[in-house]
Amino acid sequence: MSFIQNTNRKENHMSTHTTGEKPGKGAYTCKACGQVVVLDDTNDVLPPCPKCSKTTFKK
C-alpha cells in the first residue's frame, strides 16, 4: 500500500503593502525593522513605521 506524506510545507501567502494604502484590518510588519502596526478599521491608512519611518510592510 502506498500513500502520500504531508510535508507541512509553509506556503508563502504574504503580501506587501506600502504607506498610504488602505489594506484592511490586520497586523502589518515593517520589512525593515519588524515593528508591527495594527489597523483595526477597513478605512485606516497604513502609516509610516512608528519605529524606523520606513514605508514597506508585509502581512
WOFEN-V256758 format. One record per pair of residues at least 24 apart in sequence whose ideal C-beta (glycine too) atoms are under 10 Angstrom apart, sorted by the first residue. I is the first residue (numbers start at 1). J is the second residue. Records with the same first field share a line. If there is no record, write none. Layout:
# WOFEN-V256758
I = J + J
This chain:
# WOFEN-V256758
13 = 59
14 = 57 + 58 + 59
15 = 57 + 58 + 59
16 = 56 + 57 + 58 + 59
17 = 46 + 55 + 56 + 57 + 58 + 59
18 = 46 + 48 + 54 + 55 + 56 + 57
19 = 45 + 46 + 47 + 48 + 49 + 53 + 54 + 55 + 56 + 57
20 = 45 + 46 + 47 + 48 + 55
21 = 45 + 46 + 55 + 57
22 = 46
23 = 57 + 59
24 = 59
26 = 59
27 = 57 + 59
28 = 56 + 57 + 58 + 59
29 = 57 + 58 + 59
30 = 54 + 55 + 56 + 57 + 58
31 = 55 + 56 + 57 + 58
32 = 56 + 57
34 = 58
